[in-house]
Amino acid sequence: MISDTDDQPLVISSHLGTYALVTVGRVSNLEEIAAQLMNRRRVHFSAMCGRAVNPTELIAALINLEDTFEDGIRHAQDAIEGSCSLLVLTEGCIYARATNWAARP
């Protein structure tokens, strides 16, 4: 996900508070998740590269669906096919997670 074309880090303001998010990996089902989120009418995507959704913004949208960062990161892990390492920086805490979901059944 770290690339020359995708904006990072993203500074996100949500019900969880303001945080910075960086990611690296490959979300194989990015378009499917983006479509599901937009169909629920709960999110919009603004950090676009052409017509493609920024994978980091997608991860943020998944995190923001939950009540805590811990639950949001777990939710993102459950939704993503592929791999993603992330770093979340809040005012009082840093969350880091490196996971390869490609081997999941």
Secondary structure in CASP SS format (residue, H / E / C, confidence):
PFRMAT SS
TARGET T0000
AUTHOR 0000-0000-0000
METHOD secondary structure of the structure
MODEL  1
M C 1.00
I C 1.00
S C 1.00
D C 1.00
T C 1.00
D C 1.00
D C 1.00
Q C 1.00
P C 1.00
L E 1.00
V E 1.00
I E 1.00
S E 1.00
S E 1.00
H C 1.00
L C 1.00
G E 1.00
T E 1.00
Y E 1.00
A E 1.00
L E 1.00
V E 1.00
T E 1.00
V E 1.00
G E 1.00
R E 1.00
V E 1.00
S C 1.00
N C 1.00
L H 1.00
E H 1.00
E H 1.00
I H 1.00
A H 1.00
A H 1.00
Q H 1.00
L H 1.00
M H 1.00
N H 1.00
R C 1.00
R C 1.00
R C 1.00
V C 1.00
H C 1.00
F C 1.00
S C 1.00
A C 1.00
M C 1.00
C E 1.00
G C 1.00
R C 1.00
A E 1.00
V C 1.00
N C 1.00
P H 1.00
T H 1.00
E H 1.00
L H 1.00
I H 1.00
A H 1.00
A H 1.00
L H 1.00
I H 1.00
N H 1.00
L C 1.00
E C 1.00
D C 1.00
T C 1.00
F H 1.00
E H 1.00
D H 1.00
G H 1.00
I H 1.00
R H 1.00
H H 1.00
A H 1.00
Q H 1.00
D H 1.00
A H 1.00
I C 1.00
E C 1.00
G E 1.00
S E 1.00
C E 1.00
S E 1.00
L E 1.00
L E 1.00
V E 1.00
L E 1.00
T C 1.00
E C 1.00
G C 1.00
C C 1.00
I E 1.00
Y E 1.00
A E 1.00
R E 1.00
A E 1.00
T E 1.00
N E 1.00
W C 1.00
A C 1.00
A C 1.00
R C 1.00
P C 1.00
END
